[in-house]
Amino acid sequence: MKAMVLNAICDLDENKSPLKLMNLPEPVAAAGEILVKVSVCGVCHTELDEIEGRTPPSHLPMILGHQVVGRVESLGARTATFAIGDRVGIAWIHSACGTCKHCLAGDENLCRDFKATGRDANGGYAQYVTVPEGFAYRIPDGFADSEAAPLLCAGAIGCRS
């Protein structure tokens, strides 16, 4: 698959093209995950913060992007929420433990095991991305993909913290 990949933290004043187009293996949905064929991925200020190191990726290389809309391409074992072809969105929260006091209160962004899409797990600047099915969201028919993507922004979630 084709993906835009961040290989190093940099100053955008010095490097105007920090993302590199690469051919990578298509990801495979693990148990509890879905594989999404990306239709659109919004661009957020958070990606600038990642590129310049203010909220650096947990490892490099990393595929950025957390305002993802696409269609379910395949299902990992032990998935039951979505079917192949369903239109879904993927937001900033890629995963959390689901059992701590923060998760149980609906504050997954405060979980010690919180992982961010495009920072701790590969994001949507690619043709395909995987996500735990509990962190994918059905997109209503009334929204075009490009209208829905910005609604998945980290800012909408981060304001709770």
C-alpha positions in Angstrom: 0.0 0.0 0.0 1.0 3.6 -0.4 1.5 5.7 2.7 2.9 9.1 3.7 5.4 8.3 6.4 7.2 10.5 9.0 10.7 9.2 9.5 12.2 11.9 11.7 11.2 14.8 13.8 12.1 18.1 12.1 11.6 21.8 12.1 9.0 22.7 9.3 10.8 25.9 8.6 13.9 23.9 7.6 12.1 20.9 6.0 9.0 21.7 4.0 8.4 18.0 3.1 8.7 15.9 6.2 6.5 13.1 5.0 7.8 10.6 2.4 5.6 8.5 0.1 6.4 4.9 0.7 5.2 1.5 -0.4 4.5 -0.6 2.7 2.8 -4.0 3.3 -0.9 -3.8 3.7 -1.8 -4.1 7.4 -3.7 -7.1 8.6 -6.5 -6.9 11.2 -5.6 -8.7 14.4 -8.2 -10.2 16.7 -10.7 -7.5 17.7 -9.6 -5.2 14.9 -11.0 -4.1 11.6 -9.1 -3.2 8.5 -10.3 0.1 6.9 -9.7 1.2 3.3 -9.2 4.9 3.7 -11.3 7.3 1.7 -10.2 10.5 3.3 -8.1 11.7 6.2 -8.2 15.2 7.5 -5.2 17.3 8.3 -5.0 18.6 11.9 -2.6 20.9 13.8 -1.8 17.9 15.9 0.2 16.5 12.9 2.3 19.6 13.0 2.9 19.1 16.7 4.0 15.5 16.0 6.3 16.4 13.1 8.0 19.2 15.1 8.2 17.1 18.3 5.8 18.9 20.6 3.8 15.6 20.9 6.2 13.2 19.2 5.2 9.8 17.9 6.0 7.0 20.3 8.2 5.5 17.5 9.4 6.2 14.0 8.6 5.7 11.3 5.0 6.6 11.8 2.0 7.1 9.5 0.2 10.2 10.8 -3.5 11.1 10.5 -6.4 10.7 13.0 -9.4 12.1 11.1 -10.0 9.0 9.1 -13.1 7.9 7.1 -13.3 4.8 5.0 -14.9 1.4 4.5 -14.4 -1.8 6.4 -12.2 -4.0 4.1 -11.8 -7.0 6.4 -12.5 -8.2 9.9 -10.2 -9.7 12.5 -11.2 -12.6 14.6 -13.7 -11.9 17.5 -15.3 -8.8 15.8 -19.0 -8.4 15.7 -19.9 -4.7 15.4 -19.2 -4.0 11.7 -19.6 -5.8 8.4 -17.4 -5.6 5.3 -18.3 -2.4 3.4 -19.6 -0.4 6.4 -18.5 3.2 6.4 -16.6 4.1 9.6 -14.5 6.9 11.1 -11.4 6.6 13.2 -10.5 9.4 15.6 -7.6 10.4 17.9 -8.2 7.6 20.4 -6.9 4.4 18.8 -7.2 2.3 21.9 -7.3 2.3 25.7 -7.5 -0.5 28.3 -11.2 -0.4 28.8 -11.1 -1.4 32.4 -9.5 1.5 34.4 -11.5 4.1 36.2 -10.9 6.6 33.4 -12.1 4.2 30.7 -15.1 3.1 32.8 -16.0 6.8 33.2 -15.8 7.4 29.4 -12.5 9.3 29.8 -10.3 7.0 27.7 -8.0 9.9 26.8 -6.8 9.8 30.5 -6.1 6.0 30.5 -2.5 5.0 31.2 -2.7 2.6 28.2 -4.1 5.3 25.9 -2.8 5.0 22.3 -3.3 7.8 19.8 -4.1 7.2 16.1 -1.2 8.5 14.0 1.0 9.0 17.0 1.2 5.6 18.8 -0.4 3.5 16.1 -0.3 4.1 12.3 -2.9 6.5 11.1 -4.9 7.4 8.0 -2.3 9.0 5.7 -2.3 5.6 4.0 -4.5 3.4 1.8 -5.4 1.1 4.7 -5.3 1.3 8.5 -6.3 -1.1 11.3 -8.2 -0.1 14.5 -9.8 -2.0 17.4 -13.5 -2.2 16.4 -14.5 -0.5 19.7 -12.7 2.7 18.5 -14.3 2.9 15.1 -17.4 4.9 14.6 -20.3 4.3 12.1 -20.6 7.4 9.9 -24.2 8.5 9.2 -25.3 8.6 5.6 -26.1 12.4 5.8 -22.3 13.2 5.8 -20.0 13.1 2.9 -16.6 11.5 3.8 -14.9 14.9 3.5 -17.5 16.5 5.9 -17.2 13.7 8.4 -13.4 13.6 8.7 -12.9 16.9 10.6 -15.5 15.8 13.1 -13.1 13.1 14.2 -10.6 15.7 15.4 -8.5 15.2 18.6 -9.6 18.7 19.8 -13.2 17.5 20.3 -11.9 14.7 22.5 -9.0 16.4 24.2 -11.2 19.2 25.7 -12.5 16.6 28.3 -9.0 16.4 29.9 
